[in-house]
Amino acid sequence: MNRSLALFAIGLVFGGAAGFVGAAANGITLDGHDHSSHGSMNHSATDHGGTKHDEVLQVGARNAPVVGISVTEDAMSGWNLKIHTENFRFAPENASSAHVAGEGHAHIYINGKKVARHYGNWFHIANLPQGDNTIRVSLNANDHRQLAVDKMALEASTIIVVN
């Protein structure tokens, strides 16, 4: 199967730069596990101590986190997603606790579906369906609210084409 390489995308969402938006589809299995039942940020169910996943936390533009992603084909199978961050620290030890500026976790979406909450720079995608696949990563506070500057989400996305 021929696969295209992803372009590097950086979500510089402060200072007037535009954010990136994912598309919608389904049928993704990662690491042998179907993550579709784990939900996405588009739901309105309250959990994690009363914080809604669809709430946004506005942060100041000065020293705001920055996120970018790159995706490369794995030599054995699947794809390797690298999450590039600045002014941000992955903090699994503080998951579901109060917001601390500059730390939290990422949410990974494939074709509009949340597939993982993630606490590091590298993530393996076992497979992608044929066609265009939108990979999107958002930065989220410890309390799960998505981070934003000037109402623009701190996220990055790219499209992978699988032939």
C-alpha positions, 0 to 999 in steps of 0.5 A: 500500500502506498502512503503519502508523507504528512506535511509539518503543521504548526498551530501558532494560534496567537498574534493573529495566526489561524488555527487548524480544524479537523474533518469528520469520519470514522473507522479508526483502530489504534494499537489494536484497540477501537477508541471510538467509545472514548468520546470527543470534545464535541460531547457535553457530558460533564465529568472530571470533577465538573469540568466539561470536555467542550469548555475552553480555557483562555490563556494570555498570548504572552508565553502561551503554549505553541503546538505543532505536529509531524507524521511520518510513516513507520518502517514496520507498520503504521504512522508515527506522530510527533507532537512539538510543543513550546512553553508547555509540559506534559504533566500526567501526574496532575491529570484531572487536577486544577489548571497549572499554567503551561502544563497539561496533556494533548487530545489526539483526533483522527478524522474528527474522532478523539482517539487518545488523551496523551502525555508525551511527544510521540504516538504510534498510529497503527493504521489509517483507512484509505483516502484523506485522513485528518490528524489533529492534536489539541493542547488541554489543561490538567482539568481537560479544558482545551487551551485557547488564545484570543478564542483560537484553539491551541491545536495543529493538524495535518492530512495524511493520504493513504492509497 
